[in-house]
């Protein structure tokens, strides 16, 4: 028996990616009963392309337009309009295997499961994205996110929908931890490919958006602890400290110990390559920099309130 489910997404000036996503959704081994798209107020031809696709699609495609919606508002609007209790959440810039819904919809049908998702990996298009994947997604991102997940709509009714006052990002990072971990299942049967930042400029922009989101979610001082107490910064600090100690101590045996520790620290930092080590350091450095530059987002007016 075919399982009925809705798929929702949100777009904003996504004319380059939305048709590719729709083709992937309609080419699944388990095809959605409807696709609901909330447009955030696009100024390009995104909406027109969606309408043209909908006119020739066998799968009903519903476009919600005419409003200025941020990402969480778009997802909430689309989820509320979904006809079925099983809802797949997807996003442009991601690529899904053909059996994506066949696997996950079946798992969400299990009574003890509220949501199911595949790990997220980097789509490798150049050296930077390869290094990004090794640095941050080596084993796949195994946390629930709006890159791709199948949920029960009733979950949103129970736990509340996505918080809508995020400045840039963070709605999924705040929402899914509200659900008991044993209710959300990571299914290692496949991967979602994420079009990660393809150069340092987009990477720094991503770091800033995520940093502001953490400030909004955690506030002060918890966000500061999350930003500063990171193993990457500790590793680099240890490498410098070991080298300094090697230079200043005079005892041969102690100097030898610090020399060994320094070699081990350097090998650990650069074990996946220079670019990977650089990206990890850049991430932690700019987190701290943006935390101070955008410290206004620690204030109560920007904090997540439930």
Secondary structure, 3 states (H helix, E strand, C coil): CCCCCEEEEEECCCCCCHHHHHHHHHCCCCCCCEEEEEECCCCCCHHHHHHHHHHHCCCEEEEECCCCCCHHHHHHHHHHHCCCCEEEEECCCEEECCCHHHHHHHHHCCCCCCEEEEEEEECCCCHHHHHHHHHHCCCCECCCCCCEEEEEHHHHHHHCCCCCCCCCCCHHHHHHHHCCHHHEEEEEEEEEEECCCCCHHHHHHHHHHHHHHHHHHHCCCHHHHHHHCCHHHHHHHHHHHHHHHHHHCCCHHHHHHHHHHHHHHHHHHCCCCHHHHHHHHHHHHHHHHHHHHCHHHHCHHHCCCC
